[in-house]
Amino acid sequence: MNNEILTELLTQEEELQFLHFNNATAWELGNLIKVAAEKLSVSVSIDVYAFEQVVFSYAMPGTSKDQQDWIRRKRNSVMRFGHSSYYQGQYNAAKNRDFEAIPYLDPKEYCAHGGSFPIRIKNCGIIGAVTVSGLPQETDHQLAIDAIRHIVSKQTH
């Protein structure tokens, strides 16, 4: 088990919590990811889900409908298990288990590939997830957490 990676991912989840979150925050979050992807000259699909609805969605040129399916499956995993999709994949790999082979999970509905991260309100809990799809899972994950970190670092009240 690679405890360093798992510890780092859990630390990210602990530290990257919003003091408040609304539709304007979702718009800012999605746009930060879009701009970061443009700077890298890559194409991704972005989804911000909060309050039981999609509040931001954008598919950059060069993406396909497949990314929407990945987004839905990654997001479902975050909303069911309360951890980033990257953490879930790493956790199960460390236990020599294939997440998608867990008997009570439908692999058409859930996956543990990096790119979806829980949207948590401090002292409240998970209200949604931000999801990126189109790149290697580590990069999808990094784009999401960098944008969250930027917003969280500015929130003071």
GIWOSUL-V349496 format. One record per residue. RES is the residue in one small letter. SS is DSSP state (H for helix, E for strand, - for the rest). PSI is psi in radians with two decimals (none if undefined). Layout:
BEGIN
res=RES ss=SS psi=PSI
res=RES ss=SS psi=PSI
END
This chain:
BEGIN
res=m ss=- psi=2.25
res=n ss=- psi=1.51
res=n ss=H psi=-0.54
res=e ss=H psi=-0.82
res=i ss=H psi=-0.81
res=l ss=H psi=-0.74
res=t ss=H psi=-0.75
res=e ss=H psi=-0.75
res=l ss=H psi=-0.69
res=l ss=H psi=-0.64
res=t ss=H psi=-0.73
res=q ss=H psi=-0.78
res=e ss=H psi=-0.60
res=e ss=H psi=-0.73
res=e ss=H psi=-0.59
res=l ss=- psi=1.19
res=q ss=- psi=2.39
res=f ss=E psi=2.58
res=l ss=- psi=-0.56
res=h ss=- psi=2.75
res=f ss=- psi=2.31
res=n ss=- psi=-3.01
res=n ss=H psi=-0.60
res=a ss=H psi=-0.65
res=t ss=H psi=-0.72
res=a ss=H psi=-0.75
res=w ss=H psi=-0.80
res=e ss=H psi=-0.77
res=l ss=H psi=-0.87
res=g ss=H psi=-0.74
res=n ss=H psi=-0.63
res=l ss=H psi=-0.72
res=i ss=H psi=-0.75
res=k ss=H psi=-0.84
res=v ss=H psi=-0.73
res=a ss=H psi=-0.72
res=a ss=H psi=-0.70
res=e ss=H psi=-0.71
res=k ss=H psi=-0.54
res=l ss=- psi=-0.08
res=s ss=- psi=0.77
res=v ss=- psi=2.80
res=s ss=- psi=2.27
res=v ss=- psi=2.84
res=s ss=E psi=2.48
res=i ss=E psi=2.42
res=d ss=E psi=2.25
res=v ss=E psi=2.07
res=y ss=E psi=2.16
res=a ss=E psi=2.67
res=f ss=- psi=0.62
res=e ss=- psi=0.51
res=q ss=E psi=2.77
res=v ss=E psi=2.13
res=v ss=E psi=-0.13
res=f ss=E psi=2.33
res=s ss=E psi=2.32
res=y ss=E psi=2.29
res=a ss=E psi=2.00
res=m ss=- psi=2.70
res=p ss=- psi=2.40
res=g ss=- psi=-0.11
res=t ss=- psi=3.02
res=s ss=- psi=3.00
res=k ss=H psi=-0.48
res=d ss=H psi=-0.64
res=q ss=H psi=-0.58
res=q ss=H psi=-0.64
res=d ss=H psi=-0.76
res=w ss=H psi=-0.76
res=i ss=H psi=-0.87
res=r ss=H psi=-0.78
res=r ss=H psi=-0.74
res=k ss=H psi=-0.83
res=r ss=H psi=-0.76
res=n ss=H psi=-0.69
res=s ss=H psi=-0.75
res=v ss=H psi=-0.80
res=m ss=H psi=-0.51
res=r ss=H psi=-0.72
res=f ss=H psi=-0.20
res=g ss=- psi=0.26
res=h ss=- psi=2.80
res=s ss=- psi=2.64
res=s ss=H psi=-0.54
res=y ss=H psi=-0.77
res=y ss=H psi=-0.80
res=q ss=H psi=-0.71
res=g ss=H psi=-0.78
res=q ss=H psi=-0.70
res=y ss=H psi=-0.83
res=n ss=H psi=-0.64
res=a ss=H psi=-0.69
res=a ss=H psi=-0.46
res=k ss=- psi=0.19
res=n ss=- psi=0.75
res=r ss=- psi=2.49
res=d ss=- psi=1.97
res=f ss=H psi=-0.81
res=e ss=H psi=-0.23
res=a ss=H psi=0.00
res=i ss=- psi=2.17
res=p ss=- psi=-0.63
res=y ss=- psi=0.10
res=l ss=- psi=2.29
res=d ss=- psi=2.01
res=p ss=- psi=-0.22
res=k ss=- psi=-0.25
res=e ss=- psi=-0.37
res=y ss=- psi=2.54
res=c ss=- psi=2.77
res=a ss=- psi=0.91
res=h ss=- psi=2.41
res=g ss=- psi=2.60
res=g ss=- psi=-0.22
res=s ss=E psi=2.31
res=f ss=E psi=2.39
res=p ss=E psi=2.44
res=i ss=E psi=1.94
res=r ss=E psi=2.43
res=i ss=E psi=2.24
res=k ss=- psi=2.35
res=n ss=- psi=0.34
res=c ss=- psi=-1.02
res=g ss=E psi=-2.94
res=i ss=E psi=2.26
res=i ss=E psi=-0.06
res=g ss=E psi=-2.79
res=a ss=E psi=2.56
res=v ss=E psi=2.34
res=t ss=E psi=2.38
res=v ss=E psi=2.43
res=s ss=E psi=2.48
res=g ss=- psi=-0.24
res=l ss=- psi=3.07
res=p ss=- psi=2.58
res=q ss=H psi=-0.62
res=e ss=H psi=-0.67
res=t ss=H psi=-0.74
res=d ss=H psi=-0.83
res=h ss=H psi=-0.81
res=q ss=H psi=-0.72
res=l ss=H psi=-0.75
res=a ss=H psi=-0.85
res=i ss=H psi=-0.55
res=d ss=H psi=-0.72
res=a ss=H psi=-0.75
res=i ss=H psi=-0.81
res=r ss=H psi=-0.72
res=h ss=H psi=-0.81
res=i ss=H psi=-0.82
res=v ss=H psi=-0.65
res=s ss=H psi=-0.37
res=k ss=H psi=-0.30
res=q ss=- psi=2.20
res=t ss=- psi=-0.36
res=h ss=- psi=none
END
